[in-house]
């Protein structure tokens, strides 16, 4: 039998349960139910008992409910306090109760309620009740079935003891397995003991709220000397001493068989989880460790790779994961290159991005894709240098070479960015950062489609570089799919095999997923570029950038690599700078980018959150 996790739905626990059922000679049963509860400072509590499972024609009468404080050993520390009875109100099923302490019995749901205020920390409740017609008489035997712990209690019941006292005939004796049989149904660790004095004891260390505990006792019908003729004749023709033990034996066999099957399933599932985890470890050992880069310096003051647009570098930096940071970096880079212009207010603050229909990318040089050979790139750089003035030096040639290698990528990404911004502008010639969230709230589906189209354009630019090892990417997909399947099996195991094997499988699935997340590695070239990027990040972070405020491209990389100090310092110089009419870019390009970076980032993040929220609600 599975052991689901306990559902502690109340601020108390039931530390001990002692029940004694006296079977009387007329077929009735008188039961005394004592339970010790431990509370945690509750001023008012509603306790519930379930009394069900008796024959349909039986009747239950609650005789008394009382309580008393007890010490750690269960001994009374004060006198018993009798709770008064009150009429049950249907509204109390959903909460509430009488004004004072009282108990009430819901006869329709067989549920007893006790409403008590100012409870001590440890208290025993005693319920005495009588069930008429609780024992069923047959030709040769009497059958008493007692569901002493029904399902669906608010808390688990610990240390449960249920004793059945039989009315042994004066001239008869108890012969276990001959004239007295007893079976317990419920938790696997429960036990049954038949004593020669006619008492049968059932014990359960713990009964979870989702489980039950039931007793069944078969004894000679002759011991019911005062049974009514109607009750004696109701089930004539049904001998039980033969059929009931056989039925219970088959039930026990079936339960044992189910336990064996469950154990095999648990072992098999844990073995599968272990194999998947070991496989993930092997995959990680094979592909998860990065190759050592050729560049090992801690600091670098140049760009990681002249060929790469900042958004492509962002994807390489975060393992090809999509991020709105790449979109912000692209807008900043377009402003830096003049592919976008900025309108500012009278105080010199950039207010909006201007989207003129004749804007073109300013990067010069012939087309060269990301996979273009180095010789073609050099030829393109030589052609660009030949068209320049005679005063162009070797640095100009190197810059032209880098521009040529990036021109196609920049043009494609610039076009996608302009399409996105024009969508947000809704036909206007400019778009402000404040319009982003407003458009997303008004048109969430359209905004998300435009944003996803932009990310797809960036993905198309990143893929040809081959920055991520193909074998590790395939291995990562296998590991992550295995982790997902293992998680599904773990959730199913929680409900079918118990919380412990389910939790172990889920833990293995989580560990497999973590290993899968770190399985993919970069290519040799990509890892070397990232090494340069980390060195640049260190240089930016440790203050070297402050010595060169005239390099606006560093603002973009500082933003991508999570070093906002430079952007904050240069952007602060924009505030309060009055400018003459017609000026486009105030102060310095670096200052404009430093001012725009955090504002664009917040606006775009707010826009995406608003769009996702509106899309989910609609």
Secondary structure as GFF3:
##gff-version 3
##sequence-region A 1 618
A	DSSP	beta_strand	12	23	.	.	.	ID=ss1
A	DSSP	beta_strand	29	39	.	.	.	ID=ss2
A	DSSP	beta_strand	44	50	.	.	.	ID=ss3
A	DSSP	beta_strand	59	69	.	.	.	ID=ss4
A	DSSP	beta_strand	81	82	.	.	.	ID=ss5
A	DSSP	three_ten_helix	90	94	.	.	.	ID=ss6
A	DSSP	beta_strand	102	106	.	.	.	ID=ss7
A	DSSP	beta_strand	111	117	.	.	.	ID=ss8
A	DSSP	beta_strand	122	132	.	.	.	ID=ss9
A	DSSP	beta_strand	135	137	.	.	.	ID=ss10
A	DSSP	beta_strand	141	149	.	.	.	ID=ss11
A	DSSP	beta_strand	157	165	.	.	.	ID=ss12
A	DSSP	beta_strand	181	185	.	.	.	ID=ss13
A	DSSP	beta_strand	191	194	.	.	.	ID=ss14
A	DSSP	beta_strand	199	207	.	.	.	ID=ss15
A	DSSP	beta_strand	213	220	.	.	.	ID=ss16
A	DSSP	three_ten_helix	221	223	.	.	.	ID=ss17
A	DSSP	alpha_helix	229	233	.	.	.	ID=ss18
A	DSSP	alpha_helix	243	283	.	.	.	ID=ss19
A	DSSP	pi_helix	284	288	.	.	.	ID=ss20
A	DSSP	alpha_helix	310	317	.	.	.	ID=ss21
A	DSSP	alpha_helix	324	337	.	.	.	ID=ss22
A	DSSP	beta_strand	341	344	.	.	.	ID=ss23
A	DSSP	beta_strand	350	354	.	.	.	ID=ss24
A	DSSP	alpha_helix	374	387	.	.	.	ID=ss25
A	DSSP	alpha_helix	394	425	.	.	.	ID=ss26
A	DSSP	beta_strand	430	432	.	.	.	ID=ss27
A	DSSP	alpha_helix	433	442	.	.	.	ID=ss28
A	DSSP	alpha_helix	444	463	.	.	.	ID=ss29
A	DSSP	alpha_helix	470	496	.	.	.	ID=ss30
A	DSSP	alpha_helix	499	517	.	.	.	ID=ss31
A	DSSP	alpha_helix	524	541	.	.	.	ID=ss32
A	DSSP	three_ten_helix	544	547	.	.	.	ID=ss33
A	DSSP	alpha_helix	553	560	.	.	.	ID=ss34
A	DSSP	alpha_helix	565	572	.	.	.	ID=ss35
A	DSSP	alpha_helix	589	617	.	.	.	ID=ss36
###
